[in-house]
Amino acid sequence: MRTTKRVLEVLQLFTMDTPEWSIDAAAQKLALSQSTAYVYFRDLVEAALLVKSRTGFYSIGPAVIVYDRLTRRLTPSSIMRSR
């Protein structure tokens, strides 16, 4: 499976029911090696898509808010007007 798809699967783990994940639990859930999961989490933290929420756990980061605002600002009607 492509790396980008696997990284997106990591992000999709975070839901209202499970807003925090440890690297160990994510690796187990997605059948990843610990080292691969660590790399994915590290890269997502660097991109501000994840943040450490408490010792050993991560949650969705502030970059998601930026993308949410952009999505809300650029509704389909405003995109069509700009063409």
Residue pairs with C-beta under 8 A, 6 or more apart in sequence:
6 30
6 32
6 36
6 40
7 40
7 43
7 44
9 30
10 26
10 30
10 37
10 40
10 41
10 44
11 44
11 49
11 50
11 60
13 21
13 26
13 29
13 30
14 20
14 21
14 59
14 60
19 59
19 60
20 53
20 54
20 57
20 58
20 59
21 57
21 58
21 59
22 56
22 57
22 58
23 34
23 37
23 38
23 41
23 56
23 58
24 34
24 37
26 32
26 37
26 41
27 33
27 34
27 36
27 37
30 37
32 40
41 50
41 58
44 50
44 58
44 61
45 51
45 52
45 58
45 61
47 61
47 63
48 61
48 62
48 63
49 60
49 61
49 63
49 64
50 58
50 59
50 60
50 61
51 58
51 59
51 60
51 61
51 62
52 58
53 59
